[in-house]
């Protein structure tokens, strides 16, 4: 069972979203809610993925082994793409909020990227970028570390 970040809450999702497949097996539909807290601003995808890899390292490493990460070089599919797709399904189901915003750091080449929040989501101007978050915790926003 992944450890919970301080002030994070558990969340139950619909059986419709959970379905089957690798996402359900790894818990990505449930565990994203361990990475978000009510009242936070919109969080750039890199923040949520970083929290996820810290809280769920075994699942994250399984995804790295399966698809790799864009920080390891160009690829057709990646952990980031997988998580974005899974979490976007939660947003379509109305149990996770998402919006498009500026991409920063490692992802700035995309121009824009998804931001995540607990529904209904904060005011549109309240965003936290990966670059600011990484700098605050002493990481380079242009480097992505893979857990061992």
N, C-alpha and C positions, 0 to 999 in steps of 0.2 A: 504494500500500500504506500503510495507516495506521501511524503510528509507535506503538511500544509504550511504555507507561508503565514506569518502573523496577520491577523485580521482578514484572512481569506475565508470564504464560506464554501461549504459543499453545495452542490446543485444537482438536482435530479433532472434528467432529460427524458423526453418521450421515447417510448419503445419504437416509434416510427423512425426517429432519427438514428437511434442506436443501430438498428438493423444488424447486419453481420459484417464480415470483412475485417481487414487488418486494422482499420481505425477503431472499430469496436473492441477487437481483441487487445489492442494496446491501450485502450482507455482514453484516447484523445478527445472523445466527445464529452466525457465527464471531467477529465483532468484540466482542461482549459480553465474551468471555473476555480481551480486552486490558484490560478495565476492572475486573477482579477479581483478587485475589491469594489464594493459600492462606493461611489463618491470620487473615484479616481477620474482623471481626465481620459480622453481618448488616448490609447496607447498604441504607438506604432508597432507593427507586427514583430519587429526585432526584439522589443521588450518582452512581449508575451512568449515568443519562442525561447528567448534566453531564460525566462523564469521556468518555462516548461522543461528545458534540458536540465536545469538545476534541481527541480522537484521530481522529475521522472527520468533519471539518467538511463536506466535499463531500456525503457521503451524508446528513448531518443537514440540510443546507440543501435538498437535494432533497426530503426529507420535509416540511420547513417549507413549501416552495413547494406541495407537494401537499395537505397537511392543515392546516398552521398549528399553533400552540401555544396552549394554554389561556391563557397569559399575554397573548395578543393579543386576548382577548375570548372570549365563549361560542361554542362550535362543537359540531357533532354528533360529530366525530371529530378526533383530534389525533395529533401525533407521539407523545406519551406513551401514548395508547391503543394505537397501532400497535406500539410497542416492548414494551409490557406483554403484548400478545397474542402477539407473536413469541417473547419470552423465556419466557412461560408454556408455550409448546409445548416448549421445551427442558427445562423443569422436568417436564412430563408424560412426556417421554422419559427422565428420570432423569439428564440431563447438566448440569443447573443446579438449584440448590436455591432454594426460595422459601418465604416465610412471611408471614403478615399481621401488620402492626404499626401503631403510631401514625403518622398522617400529620402532617408538620410544615411550617412555612413556607408557601410558595405552595399546597401541597396540603392544608393542615390542614382546609379545608372538607369534605374527603372523610371525615374521621374516622379512616379506616384506609387503608393502602396496602401494596403488596407490598414486601418486602425481599428482596434477592438475595445469594447466596453460592456459592462453589465447593462441590459436594457432598462430604461429606454435610451440610455446614453446621455452623457453630459452635454452642455451647451457646445455648439459647433466650434467655437474658438478655443475651447479648453483642450489642447493637445499636448502630448509629451512625446518628443521624438526619441528615436533610438540613439542618435548622436548625443543628446543632452543626458539621457539616462546612463549611457556607457561612460561618459566623462565623469558623471557624479559618482560612479562606483569604481573609477580608476581603470577602465578598459578603453582601448582604442576602438572607436566606432567603425573603423575600417578593417578590423581583424575579428574573425569569428573563431572561437575556440571550440574544439570538439572534445567532449569528455573521454577519459580513458577507461 
